[in-house]
Amino acid sequence: MNLAELADRVARQLPRPDGSGSQFVRPLPKLGVLRHHRPTSFEAAIYEPVVILVLQGRKETVLGAESFPMGAGECLLVSHDLPVIARVKQAPYLALLVDVDLDTLRSLYDEIADSAPSTGEPRPLAVDACDGSLVDALARYVALAGTRTDAAVLGPLITREIHYRLATAAMGGMLRMLARRDSHASAIARAIAQLRHDFRTPIAIPELARSVGMSPSSFHKHFKAITAMSPLQFQKELRLLAARRLLRAGAASVSAAAFDVGYESATQFSREYTRKFGASPKQDMPRSSSTPAA
């Protein structure tokens, strides 16, 4: 199946345009379809492990100081939970997303250990052309949408194939490292999981490093190499993004949002929030919200 045919099949999973700027559906538990009708400005987010195939339009993702532009026929592969900013540069934009599952990846360890290409330093976020075998596997996975029995029986087989093709691709070096439970990549993934679970609680870096079996200096080095920031900066990113969701939903005042995500000072929170997002917390609250701002 070629890219145009896959784009047509994927677009049929979406409802008719409703006038909003974007649409997102999950036809299958680990499969997402995203469409933007207009270009967007940069938005901060945490990308979880995923492969994104662009079918129409263009997108730009930034991790740290590095930009990753991508267009139709290219895949973005994310191995860890990563703090990024991203925007749609050209619309209409249509993309297919498949979650990367660590257990599925590790079940392939024996098969991928000796068959993977050696192509330089593994990257936690990489962009490359999506080859025909991966496009074909993705197309067969999309075809399972709406077929409950087929999806239950064939879905795990096809997702396993997708993981195999990703891990053995040139951009899959970090996935191959994650398949090893004793790798630095796996240790950092465990640390990130702890931070995401306990981001409201102050962290002691030496204790976090020991909990994943690393020295503090090695932990800091590998954490920053993967996430492009220190563990404390990562925690701050999680707090600010969680607070922004609360404020945009009108679910809390500025002070309540600050304390809910772990800040002890609403003033410090407001300062760091404004520096991060370019707007004050109060400006991000819905105008119709009756929740008082502090």
TORLO-984895 format. One record per residue (C-alpha): residue in one letter; x, y, z; residue number from 0. Coordinates in steps of 0.001 Angstrom, whole numbers. Layout:
BEGIN
<site A <X Y Z> NUM>
...
***
This chain:
BEGIN
<site M <0 0 0> 0>
<site N <1346 3432 -903> 1>
<site L <1226 6545 1275> 2>
<site A <-1760 8138 -499> 3>
<site E <-3842 4980 -70> 4>
<site L <-2919 4778 3607> 5>
<site A <-3795 8456 4097> 6>
<site D <-7228 7821 2585> 7>
<site R <-7793 4800 4844> 8>
<site V <-6670 6723 7924> 9>
<site A <-8817 9783 7111> 10>
<site R <-11905 7560 7034> 11>
<site Q <-11390 6889 10752> 12>
<site L <-12133 10532 11555> 13>
<site P <-15597 12075 11847> 14>
<site R <-16647 14845 9506> 15>
<site P <-14895 18170 10242> 16>
<site D <-16736 20007 13003> 17>
<site G <-15196 23438 12575> 18>
<site S <-12578 22952 15288> 19>
<site G <-8914 23305 14481> 20>
<site S <-8032 19698 15229> 21>
<site Q <-9472 16209 15606> 22>
<site F <-8111 13151 17391> 23>
<site V <-9548 9642 17616> 24>
<site R <-8343 6229 18811> 25>
<site P <-9743 3566 16468> 26>
<site L <-7781 913 18414> 27>
<site P <-6323 1038 21958> 28>
<site K <-2739 1790 20854> 29>
<site L <-3586 3576 17597> 30>
<site G <-4309 7281 17208> 31>
<site V <-5296 9468 14253> 32>
<site L <-4660 13212 14420> 33>
<site R <-5779 15875 11967> 34>
<site H <-5141 19626 12072> 35>
<site H <-7028 21827 9642> 36>
<site R <-4797 24841 10230> 37>
<site P <-1151 25485 11158> 38>
<site T <-539 25858 14889> 39>
<site S <1824 27781 17126> 40>
<site F <4398 25990 19258> 41>
<site E <2853 24072 22156> 42>
<site A <4736 22442 25050> 43>
<site A <4020 18793 25791> 44>
<site I <5455 15548 27115> 45>
<site Y <5713 13062 24266> 46>
<site E <5372 9502 25495> 47>
<site P <7051 6662 23560> 48>
<site V <5384 6688 20156> 49>
<site V <5921 6476 16426> 50>
<site I <4217 9171 14374> 51>
<site L <3844 8788 10623> 52>
<site V <2994 12026 8804> 53>
<site L <575 11391 5952> 54>
<site Q <-179 14990 4972> 55>
<site G <1284 18380 5877> 56>
<site R <4418 19276 7802> 57>
<site K <5322 19420 11482> 58>
<site E <8255 20640 13575> 59>
<site T <9243 19177 16942> 60>
<site V <11942 20697 19170> 61>
<site L <13814 18826 21897> 62>
<site G <16266 20980 23801> 63>
<site A <18109 23077 21216> 64>
<site E <17517 20678 18315> 65>
<site S <14710 20958 15763> 66>
<site F <13194 17980 13951> 67>
<site P <11130 19007 10901> 68>
<site M <9133 16283 9181> 69>
<site G <6794 15914 6237> 70>
<site A <4626 13352 4474> 71>
<site G <6210 9908 4408> 72>
<site E <8478 10547 7398> 73>
<site C <8290 8972 10862> 74>
<site L <9115 10520 14208> 75>
<site L <10167 7897 16751> 76>
<site V <10198 8746 20473> 77>
<site S <11759 6237 22881> 78>
<site H <11226 7933 26282> 79>
<site D <8839 10431 27851> 80>
<site L <10345 13646 26484> 81>
<site P <9583 17348 27071> 82>
<site V <9169 18974 23656> 83>
<site I <7547 21875 21912> 84>
<site A <5865 21178 18585> 85>
<site R <3853 22923 15907> 86>
<site V <2083 22107 12658> 87>
<site K <3805 24133 9957> 88>
<site Q <1660 23128 6985> 89>
<site A <-1979 22031 6938> 90>
<site P <-4065 20053 6335> 91>
<site Y <-1991 17845 8583> 92>
<site L <-2813 14163 9011> 93>
<site A <-791 11764 11137> 94>
<site L <-974 8201 12362> 95>
<site L <286 7452 15895> 96>
<site V <1150 4065 17383> 97>
<site D <2187 3773 21038> 98>
<site V <5536 2106 21691> 99>
<site D <5172 -575 24352> 100>
<site L <8235 -1524 26389> 101>
<site D <7037 -5049 27163> 102>
<site T <6437 -5776 23481> 103>
<site L <9857 -4377 22664> 104>
<site R <11593 -6527 25276> 105>
<site S <9801 -9641 24079> 106>
<site L <11750 -9173 20822> 107>
<site Y <15165 -8940 22453> 108>
<site D <16478 -12261 21153> 109>
<site E <15352 -11446 17615> 110>
<site I <16765 -7926 17428> 111>
<site A <19967 -8327 19477> 112>
<site D <22150 -9376 16562> 113>
<site S <20178 -8227 13530> 114>
<site A <20055 -4488 14068> 115>
<site P <22118 -2062 11981> 116>
<site S <24883 -3 13565> 117>
<site T <24284 3629 12605> 118>
<site G <25949 5877 15164> 119>
<site E <24756 7264 18473> 120>
<site P <21234 6149 19472> 121>
<site R <18755 9034 19634> 122>
<site P <15760 9330 21989> 123>
<site L <13934 11269 19288> 124>
<site A <14643 10626 15623> 125>
<site V <13082 11362 12233> 126>
<site D <13544 9233 9146> 127>
<site A <11717 8144 6012> 128>
<site C <9140 5434 6703> 129>
<site D <10052 2425 4581> 130>
<site G <7561 292 2691> 131>
<site S <7547 -2624 5142> 132>
<site L <6616 -350 8055> 133>
<site V <3954 1471 6003> 134>
<site D <2476 -1922 5078> 135>
<site A <2386 -3085 8722> 136>
<site L <767 188 9821> 137>
<site A <-1824 -108 7041> 138>
<site R <-2743 -3631 8144> 139>
<site Y <-3100 -2404 11725> 140>
<site V <-5408 449 10696> 141>
<site A <-7493 -2051 8699> 142>
<site L <-8360 -3837 11963> 143>
<site A <-10338 -838 13245> 144>
<site G <-13983 -1766 13626> 145>
<site T <-13356 -5518 13493> 146>
<site R <-13438 -6597 17130> 147>
<site T <-12453 -10246 16720> 148>
<site D <-9779 -9560 14092> 149>
<site A <-8357 -6763 16241> 150>
<site A <-8228 -9031 19296> 151>
<site V <-6512 -11885 17448> 152>
<site L <-4363 -10133 14853> 153>
<site G <-3713 -6817 16598> 154>
<site P <-993 -8135 18971> 155>
<site L <742 -9875 16061> 156>
<site I <821 -6748 13920> 157>
<site T <1902 -4459 16762> 158>
<site R <4721 -6902 17474> 159>
<site E <5765 -6645 13823> 160>
<site I <5615 -2824 14008> 161>
<site H <7900 -2869 17055> 162>
<site Y <10283 -5244 15289> 163>
<site R <10496 -3004 12230> 164>
<site L <11038 89 14360> 165>
<site A <13731 -1535 16496> 166>
<site T <15647 -2830 13463> 167>
<site A <15382 437 11524> 168>
<site A <18268 2899 11315> 169>
<site M <16468 5259 13718> 170>
<site G <15726 2477 16229> 171>
<site G <19016 2446 18142> 172>
<site M <17515 3734 21372> 173>
<site L <14727 1147 21203> 174>
<site R <17363 -1569 20903> 175>
<site M <19014 -216 24058> 176>
<site L <15667 -146 25867> 177>
<site A <15151 -3812 25035> 178>
<site R <18001 -4496 27487> 179>
<site R <16792 -4199 31076> 180>
<site D <20323 -3425 32327> 181>
<site S <21012 -552 29905> 182>
<site H <21386 3114 30813> 183>
<site A <18385 3810 28560> 184>
<site S <16230 1470 30663> 185>
<site A <17497 2999 33924> 186>
<site I <16585 6497 32731> 187>
<site A <13163 5253 31632> 188>
<site R <12576 3942 35174> 189>
<site A <13699 7260 36669> 190>
<site I <11384 9197 34365> 191>
<site A <8496 6958 35434> 192>
<site Q <9239 7764 39072> 193>
<site L <9384 11484 38362> 194>
<site R <6094 11398 36475> 195>
<site H <4435 9512 39330> 196>
<site D <5832 11710 42132> 197>
<site F <6401 15056 40409> 198>
<site R <4683 16960 43231> 199>
<site T <7202 15670 45800> 200>
<site P <10688 17192 46229> 201>
<site I <13316 14832 44855> 202>
<site A <16793 13931 46066> 203>
<site I <18886 13213 42993> 204>
<site P <21324 10808 44733> 205>
<site E <18404 8719 46011> 206>
<site L <16736 8679 42587> 207>
<site A <20029 7647 40978> 208>
<site R <20537 4821 43471> 209>
<site S <16982 3599 42950> 210>
<site V <17749 2913 39280> 211>
<site G <21230 1507 39939> 212>
<site M <23386 4444 38835> 213>
<site S <25870 6815 40427> 214>
<site P <24656 10435 40701> 215>
<site S <27202 11694 38141> 216>
<site S <26422 8977 35590> 217>
<site F <22695 9390 36197> 218>
<site H <22800 13137 35583> 219>
<site K <24874 12685 32421> 220>
<site H <22619 10052 30861> 221>
<site F <19401 11732 31985> 222>
<site K <20368 14966 30282> 223>
<site A <21589 13149 27158> 224>
<site I <18133 11604 26743> 225>
<site T <15777 14363 27909> 226>
<site A <17916 17446 27093> 227>
<site M <17460 18691 30676> 228>
<site S <18375 17863 34259> 229>
<site P <16066 15785 36501> 230>
<site L <15073 18922 38444> 231>
<site Q <14280 20782 35231> 232>
<site F <12253 17793 34065> 233>
<site Q <10254 17823 37293> 234>
<site K <9603 21537 36850> 235>
<site E <8383 20868 33318> 236>
<site L <5941 18253 34607> 237>
<site R <4644 20628 37278> 238>
<site L <4104 23519 34896> 239>
<site L <2353 21399 32276> 240>
<site A <66 19870 34927> 241>
<site A <-749 23340 36259> 242>
<site R <-1524 24596 32776> 243>
<site R <-4042 21799 32255> 244>
<site L <-5760 22735 35529> 245>
<site L <-5872 26423 34675> 246>
<site R <-7101 25953 31112> 247>
<site A <-9865 23682 32385> 248>
<site G <-10923 26345 34881> 249>
<site A <-10442 23768 37636> 250>
<site A <-8337 25856 40022> 251>
<site S <-7224 29338 40949> 252>
<site V <-3612 30302 40291> 253>
<site S <-2656 29688 43926> 254>
<site A <-4516 26391 44086> 255>
<site A <-2865 25186 40867> 256>
<site A <567 26170 42168> 257>
<site F <173 24277 45429> 258>
<site D <-1536 21313 43754> 259>
<site V <1480 20618 41520> 260>
<site G <4033 20996 44311> 261>
<site Y <5053 24657 44442> 262>
<site E <5422 26229 47864> 263>
<site S <5276 29788 46523> 264>
<site A <2565 31079 44192> 265>
<site T <4838 33993 43271> 266>
<site Q <7639 31692 42164> 267>
<site F <5107 29566 40282> 268>
<site S <3729 32580 38413> 269>
<site R <7219 33753 37509> 270>
<site E <8324 30358 36179> 271>
<site Y <4999 29769 34434> 272>
<site T <5219 33066 32575> 273>
<site R <8833 32396 31592> 274>
<site K <7868 28966 30263> 275>
<site F <4678 29764 28364> 276>
<site G <4997 33445 27541> 277>
<site A <1731 34242 29322> 278>
<site S <826 34589 32981> 279>
<site P <-1207 31857 34691> 280>
<site K <-4193 34180 34906> 281>
<site Q <-4068 34788 31148> 282>
<site D <-4347 31045 30518> 283>
<site M <-7554 30683 32505> 284>
<site P <-10822 30579 30513> 285>
<site R <-12545 33953 30552> 286>
<site S <-15861 32385 31436> 287>
<site S <-14408 30647 34478> 288>
<site S <-15874 31771 37784> 289>
<site T <-12866 30468 39701> 290>
<site P <-11117 33452 41292> 291>
<site A <-7498 34006 40289> 292>
<site A <-4921 34707 42921> 293>
***
